[in-house]
């Protein structure tokens, strides 16, 4: 079984029985499904929750195609160049993993995408958490943050770049989110725009832990 298949099975398990148990623990009615970010709705106040169950220090919070990402943010030509090259394409047969590393992309395109992230940080974070849905809370295993608190925590964060990933880090240098090429699966999905949410986001004073 390859890594992509292992990941698929873990996501399937976590969105089924494990997610159901989380909904019971948090007092939610399970919603779920591939077309919504809402995993559960509170029986008490109607708030919408996104649930992340993982044994890792980070987990997928959003995955989309390059085309959809470019369209959603109306990226200009240099920004599109960065997205096309950084997240790769099957046609780049001359490149390792069919993608360009940051130091292989034109400075103009790199700086254009950096400006996009700097100028749209709040919108980007809300997008990867909520997409088109109204999410009120995110649960990472037993730790819970409101989206309002997440946005507040991220006010003091900065973007950090290496050749293959882009990290949103707090003042202590801890990664709260990171963006990368999906890098698994087959066909065009291999070059998807993948964002992970990290457990460090939930380690602060604003997070509350709910246990059985």
C-alpha positions in Angstrom: 0.0 0.0 0.0 1.5 3.3 -1.0 1.6 6.6 1.0 -1.4 8.1 -0.9 -3.6 5.0 -0.2 -2.6 5.0 3.5 -3.5 8.7 3.7 -6.8 8.1 2.0 -7.7 5.3 4.4 -6.8 7.4 7.4 -8.9 10.4 6.2 -11.8 8.0 5.5 -11.6 6.6 9.0 -11.3 10.0 10.6 -14.3 11.3 8.7 -16.4 8.3 9.8 -16.5 6.7 13.2 -13.8 8.8 14.7 -15.6 12.0 13.6 -18.9 10.6 14.9 -17.3 10.1 18.3 -16.0 13.7 18.3 -19.4 15.0 17.5 -20.9 13.1 20.5 -18.1 14.4 22.7 -18.7 18.1 21.7 -22.5 17.8 21.6 -22.8 18.1 17.8 -25.0 16.8 15.1 -22.7 15.2 12.5 -22.9 16.8 9.1 -19.8 15.9 7.1 -19.4 15.1 3.4 -16.9 16.1 0.8 -18.8 19.2 -0.3 -18.7 21.1 3.0 -16.2 22.2 5.6 -18.9 21.7 8.3 -18.4 18.4 10.2 -20.9 19.0 13.0 -23.4 21.6 14.2 -24.0 22.3 17.8 -27.2 21.0 19.3 -27.0 23.9 21.8 -26.4 27.0 19.8 -26.3 26.0 16.2 -22.6 26.8 15.7 -20.7 25.1 12.9 -17.6 23.1 13.7 -14.7 21.7 11.6 -13.2 18.7 13.2 -9.6 17.6 12.8 -8.6 14.2 14.2 -5.0 13.3 13.7 -2.1 11.6 15.4 0.3 13.9 13.5 1.5 17.4 14.4 -0.3 18.8 11.4 -3.2 17.7 9.1 -4.9 18.8 5.9 -7.2 21.7 6.3 -7.7 22.5 2.6 -7.0 21.0 -0.8 -7.9 22.5 -4.1 -6.8 22.7 -7.7 -4.4 25.4 -9.1 -7.2 26.6 -11.4 -9.7 27.0 -8.6 -7.2 28.7 -6.4 -6.2 31.2 -9.1 -9.8 31.9 -9.9 -10.8 32.3 -6.3 -8.3 35.0 -5.6 -8.2 36.5 -9.1 -4.4 36.2 -9.2 -2.5 38.4 -11.7 -0.1 37.0 -14.3 3.1 36.9 -12.2 1.2 35.4 -9.3 -0.3 32.7 -11.6 3.2 32.0 -12.9 4.3 31.2 -9.3 1.3 29.0 -8.6 1.7 27.1 -11.9 5.4 26.4 -11.3 5.5 26.0 -7.5 2.7 23.5 -7.4 3.9 21.9 -10.6 2.3 20.3 -13.6 2.5 17.0 -15.4 4.0 18.8 -18.4 7.2 19.7 -16.5 8.8 16.4 -17.3 12.3 17.9 -17.1 11.8 18.9 -13.4 12.1 16.7 -10.3 8.6 15.8 -9.3 7.4 17.9 -12.2 7.6 21.1 -10.2 9.8 24.2 -9.8 11.4 25.0 -6.4 11.2 28.6 -5.3 14.8 29.4 -6.3 14.0 28.2 -9.8 11.1 30.6 -10.3 11.6 34.2 -11.5 12.1 36.8 -8.8 9.2 38.8 -10.2 6.8 35.9 -9.8 8.1 35.0 -6.3 7.8 38.6 -5.1 4.3 38.9 -6.6 3.1 35.8 -4.7 4.7 37.0 -1.5 2.9 40.3 -1.8 -0.4 38.4 -2.4 0.0 36.4 0.8 1.1 39.5 2.8 -1.8 41.5 1.6 -4.4 38.8 1.9 -3.4 36.9 5.0 -6.7 37.1 6.8 -8.7 36.2 3.7 -6.4 33.3 3.0 -6.7 31.9 6.5 -10.4 32.2 6.5 -10.6 30.6 3.1 -8.6 27.5 4.0 -10.6 27.0 7.2 -14.1 27.9 5.9 -14.0 28.1 2.1 -17.7 29.0 1.4 -19.1 27.7 4.7 -19.7 29.6 7.9 -17.4 27.8 10.4 -17.4 29.0 14.0 -15.1 26.5 15.7 -12.2 24.3 14.8 -11.5 21.2 16.9 -8.0 19.7 16.7 -8.4 16.4 18.5 -9.5 17.6 22.0 -8.5 21.2 21.6 -10.9 23.8 20.3 -10.5 27.3 19.0 -13.1 29.7 17.6 -12.4 31.0 14.2 -12.4 34.5 15.7 -9.6 33.4 18.1 -7.7 31.9 15.2 -7.8 35.1 13.3 -6.6 37.0 16.4 -3.7 34.6 17.0 -2.6 34.9 13.4 -2.5 38.7 13.4 1.2 38.6 14.6 2.3 35.8 12.3 4.7 36.1 9.4 5.2 34.1 6.2 8.4 32.0 6.0 9.6 30.4 2.8 11.8 27.4 1.9 12.3 25.9 -1.5 9.2 23.6 -1.3 6.8 25.0 1.3 5.5 28.2 2.7 4.9 28.4 6.5 2.9 30.8 8.6 4.8 31.2 11.8 4.1 32.8 15.2 6.5 35.0 17.2 8.2 31.9 18.6 8.9 30.5 15.1 6.3 27.8 15.4 4.3 26.9 12.3 0.5 27.4 12.5 -0.3 26.7 8.8 1.8 25.6 5.8 1.2 25.5 2.1 2.8 22.9 -0.3 2.2 20.9 -3.4 0.1 17.9 -2.6 2.7 15.6 -3.9 0.8 12.3 -3.7 -1.9 10.5 -5.7 -2.1 10.2 -9.5 -2.7 12.6 -12.4 -3.5 16.2 -11.9 -4.4 15.8 -8.2 -0.7 15.3 -7.5 -0.2 19.0 -8.2 -3.0 20.3 -6.0 -2.7 23.3 -3.6 -2.5 21.7 -0.2 -2.7 23.6 3.1 -2.1 22.0 6.6 -3.1 23.3 10.0 -0.7 22.6 12.9 -1.2 21.6 16.5 1.0 24.6 17.6 -2.0 26.8 16.7 -4.0 25.1 19.6 -1.3 25.3 22.2 -2.0 28.9 23.4 -4.1 30.4 26.1 -7.1 30.9 23.8 -7.5 27.1 23.2 -9.8 25.1 25.4 -9.5 21.3 25.9 -12.6 19.2 26.0 -12.1 15.6 27.2 -14.5 12.8 28.2 
